[in-house]
Amino acid sequence: MLKTALSTLAAGFVLAAFAGGANAQDSAEQPLTKVSYLCQRNVDLDVVYINGLKNDDSAAVLSTEGKLVPMRISTSGSGALYVAIDEQDSYRWHTKGNEGTLTFLEADDSAKEMTVLQNCVAKEQTAE
C-alpha cells in the first residue's frame, strides 16, 4: 500500500515537472528539478529530482523502458546513488557531476547488476 502511494505521488511530481518550466539558475533551491540526459546509443533519459524532503533527503523519478521509476537516495561512496523503491523493479541510478549510469539488479540473491544505460551526460535542466 505504501509503495503504491509513493509511486502515485512520484508520478504526480513527474507529470507536473514534465509539463514544462523555466530554466533553472540555481537548482539547489528548487524542490523539483528535471534533468534530461543523453546516454549511449543516443537514448534520452529524463529524471526529476525531488529535494527538501524530511531530513533533507532527496528522491528521484526517472522515465525508462516505458515506465516511471520512483527512487530514494542511498549511501554511495562517491556521487549520488538512487535506488528504486520497488525492490522487484530494482533500478539503480548513480550520478557524479553531470554524468550518470543506470543499472538493474534482479530480485534474486544471486543476480548480478546489469548496465542498462551508461555514459549519460546532462544536456538540459529545468526547475519547477
N, C-alpha and C positions, 0 to 999 in steps of 0.2 A: 504494500500500500504506500509506504513512504517513498520507495523507488519510483512508483508511478506518479506520485505527486511532484517529486523533484523533476522527473522527466517532463511533466506537463509545464511546470514553472519555467524550466530551462528553455523549452520550446517557445514559450511566450516571450522570453527575453530575446531569443534568437530572431523570432519573427519581427519583433519591434526593431531590432538592430539592423536586420537585413532590409527593412523598409526604406532605409536611406539615412543620411545625416551629413553634417558638415565635417570638413577636415579637422582633425584634432591637432591642436598646437601643443597641448601637454596632456597626454593620455593618462598620466598618473592620477590626475584629479577627476577623471571621468569614471562613473560606476560601470558603464558598458563601453567596451571598445571592440570594434570589429576590425580584424586584420585579414587581408587577403594575401595568400602565399602562392607562389608559383613553384611547383615541385618538378621532379624528374618527369620526363615524357610530356612536358607542358601541361601538367594537371594542375588545375586551380583548386585550392583548399581555403575555405572561409572558416575563420574561428572568431567567436565572440568571447571576450574575456570579461568576467564579472568580478569587479574589485569592491573592496569595502564591506565584505561580509563579516559576520560575527568573528571576533578575534582577529580582524584584519586578514582573514583567509581570502583566497581567490578561487574562482571556478572558471571553467571554460565550457563552451558548447561548440563542437565542430560538426560540419556537414561533410560526410563521406559515404561513399557507396550507397547513395540514395536515402540516407537516414541522418537524423540528428543524434549526436552522441554527447550527453551531459557528462562532465568530468569534474573531479575535485583535485585540488593541488595536493601533491605528495612530496615526501622527502626526496631530495636529489643532491648528489654530490656537487653538481655544477649545473647552472642554468635553472630552469623550471621544469618540473615533471607533473603532468596532469594524467590522472588515471580514470578510466570510465567508472561511473558509479555502478553500472550494471556489471557484475562480475562475470556473467555469462556472455557478455559482449565486450570483452576486455581490451579496448584500445588504449594505447599509451601515447601521449603527445609530449615530446621532450623538446624544449626550446632553449637556445642560448644565443643571446643577442637577437638579431633579426632572422635567425635560421632555425629550422625545426625538422624533426623526423617523426613520422607516425608509424607505430608498430602495433602488432596484435599478439596477444597471448591467449591461446585457447584455454578454456576452463577445464584443464586436465593437469594433474600433478606432474606428469612427465612431459608436458607440452613445452616446446621451445618458442621463444619470441621471434616473430617473423616481421620483417620490414615491409610495410605497405607503401609508404611514400618516403623518399629521402631527398636531401638537397633542396628542401623547401626554403625559399627566401621571401621575406615580406616584401610585397610590392605596393601595398596600399593600406592605409589605416584611417578609420573614421571613428568618431565618438558619438555617442547617443546621449 
